[in-house]
């Protein structure tokens, strides 16, 4: 009986193992401090009286896409979106205000307002993936604890200057996306849009790394950090499109292979 149970739930075990290994791997490292140079962004132009205008204004897509996604979640069509997806889009909306607030005066104190909404979005995404692919009841039981863990990761960084737990909150949902697509059968079409979102976020992190270089490359017109915001906003856009366009599909039979869709 135990062997049969293990054979049925090995996929869930893989997800738990990967999440634990990511946590153990990060926590085994030396504490990761927030570099002071992080706040030194390339584009410091003041436009319309707003300091760091481009880095502030480039957050607007998060607001627009977040509102679109939340409105979709509130539609009476259960197959499209659940409460965790709604939490994800609430986080996306708040990212606009949190990141905009931070970029008006970049420092550790204002960075808290930037990172708190990010954890809401990532934890909403994480629980939504588990709810749809493992068990729907997880959305009810895991969402609040996951949000608490996400917010606690920012508090941990703020009081200890240690980014390890915060990094785990970001890394784990991104690792979960390809895992659930590979391991679990598709209930809906368009799951591949989740991979598009991960790709967009990866490009955003690259643009962030080359902030001054991209600013110089565009003749001081558009910085890498502003590009990061626009590229990162494509992540929730792909999630929105997935939820908007997807349709339920038949459960795979014994001889049916799993599809990314």
N, C-alpha and C positions, 0 to 999 in steps of 0.2 A: 504493500500500500504506500509506504513512504517513497519507494523508488518510483512508483507511478506518479505520485504528487510532484516529485522533483522533475520528472520528465515533462510534466505539464507546465511547470513554472520556471523552467531554466532561463527563459528570456527575461523574466522579471529579475532573476538572480544576476544576470549579466548587467542589467541597468544599475542595480544596487552596488554591484562590485565596482563598476566603472566610477560611480559617484564617490564611493569610499576611497578608491585608489587615488582619485584626483584630490580628495581632501587630505589624505595621508601624505601624498606627494608634496602638496603645497605646504602643509604644516610641518613637514620634515625639513623644509628650507629654513634658512635664517630669516628673522623678521624682515619684511620688505617695507622700507620707509618711503614716504611720499617725497620725491625729489623737489627741492625748492624751485628748480629751473622749469618744472612742469608748468608753472603759471606764466612763464615768459613766452607769450604767443607772438607770432610774426606780425600779424596785422593789428596794429594799434590805432588805426585811423578813427577819428571822431567825425561822424556824419550826422547831420540833423541834431547835433548836440548830444548824441549817444556815443559814449566811448566804446571802442572795440566793436563798432557797428556791425561789421560783416559776421563776426562770430556770434553776436547776439541775434541778428535778423535771420541767420541761416537755420535757426531753430524753429521757425514758423511752420515748416512742413510737418513737424511732429504734432503740432496742434491740429492742423487740418486732417491729417491721416488718423490721428487718435480719435477725433470727433466722428469721422466717417466710420471707423471700426466700432466705436461704442454704440453708435446709432444702429449699426448692423446687428450687434449683439442684443439690442433691445427689441428687435423685431420678433414677432411670435413665430419663429421658425427654428425649433430646437436643434435640427440637424446641422444648422450653420454654426452656432457658437454657444458656448456654455459660460457659466460665471467666471471661470479662470481666464477665458479669452477676454471677457469684459474687464477683468482686473488688469490684464496685459495692456489693453488700450487706454485705460485710466492712467496707467504708468506712463504710456507714451505721451498723453496729453500733458501730464505733469512735468515730463522731461523738458518740454518747450519752456515752461516758466522757470524750472529749476536751473537749467543750463543757461537760459537768458540772464537770470539773476546772477549766476556765477560770473559770466563773462563781462558783466558791467564792472566788476572789481575782482579780478581773479586772485584768490588766496584760499588758504585751507578752510577758513571760516565759511566762506560762501560756497566752497566746493561741496560741503555737506548737502546744501540744497540741490546741487546737481546730481549727486550720487544716490540720494534716497529714492527719487522717482525711478532711476535706472534699475534699482533692485526690485521695485514693485513690478516693472515690466518683465524683467527676467524671471522672477519667481512665478508670475502669472503664466508666462510661456511654459515654464517647466511643468507646472501642475496641469496645465491644459493638455500637454503632450501625454502625461501619465494618465490623465482621466480618459482621454480618447483611445489610448492604445492598450492600457493595462486594465483599468476598471473605472467605470464612471463614478463610483462612490468616492474615489480618491479626490475628486474635485471638491466634495463637501468637507472631507476630513483633513486634507493636506493644505488647502489654500491658505488659511489663516496662519498655521505654524510656519509655512514656507515664507509668507510675507514677514513674519516676525524674525525669522532667520536672516532674511535679506536686510531688513532695517538694522538688525543687531550687527551685521557685518560692517555697516557704515559707522555705527557707534564704536565698534571695536577699533576700527582704523582711527577714528577721531581721538579716542582716549589713549591708544597705545602706539599710534603711528605705525601700524602694522597692516599692510594691505592683503595679507594672505587669504583671510576669510572672504573679503570682498571679491578678490579674484576668483575664488571658488564659486561664488554666487553667479559670476558671469560665465565661467568656463563650463560648469555642469550642464546648463540648458543647451549650450552650443554642441556639447558632446552627445547629448540626448537626441538631438534632431536626426543625425544619420543613423544612430542606433535603432530608434523606433521604426524608421523607414525600412531598415534592413531586416529587423527581427520580427516585426509584427505585421499581420495582414492589414491591408487598407480597408477602412470602412467607407471612405469617401475618395472621390477623385481629386486631382490637383495637389496631392501631397508634395510633389516635387517643388512646389513654390516655397516650401520651408527651406530647401537647400539653396534656392535663389536668395532667400533672406540671409542665410548664413554667409553666403558668398559676398553679398553687399556689405555686411558688417565687417568681414575680413578686409575688404578693400578700404573701408572706412578707417580701420586701425592702421593700415599702411599709409593712408593719406595723413593721418595724425602724426605718424612718425616722421614724415617728410614735410612738416609744416613750413619751415622757412624756405626749403628748397623749392617747393611748389609755388610759394609766394613770389620768389625771385623768377621762376620759370615763366610765370604769367605777368611779368613786368609789374610786380606789386599790385596786382588786381585782385587775385583770389588766393587765399592761403590754404595750406593743407588742412588746417583745423576746420575752416569753413566747409571745405570739401568733405571732411569727415562727417559733419552734421548732415549734409545732403545725402551722402552715400548711406549713412546709418539709417536715415529715415526711409530708405527703400526697403529695409528689413520689415518694419510693420506694414508697409504698403503691400509687399508680397503676401504677408499673412492675411491682410484684408482681402486681397484678390482671391486667395485660396478659399477663404470662408464665403465670399460672395459667389464664386463660380462653382464650387464643388457640389457634387451630387452623391447620394448614397450608392454604394455598389454591393453586389451580392457577396455573401461570405464565401471565402475560398473553400472548395471541396477538398477531399483527401489528395487528389492528384493535381490540385491547382497550386502553382507557385505564388509566392508573395510578390506584390508589385509595389514599386515606389509611387506610381500614379502621379 
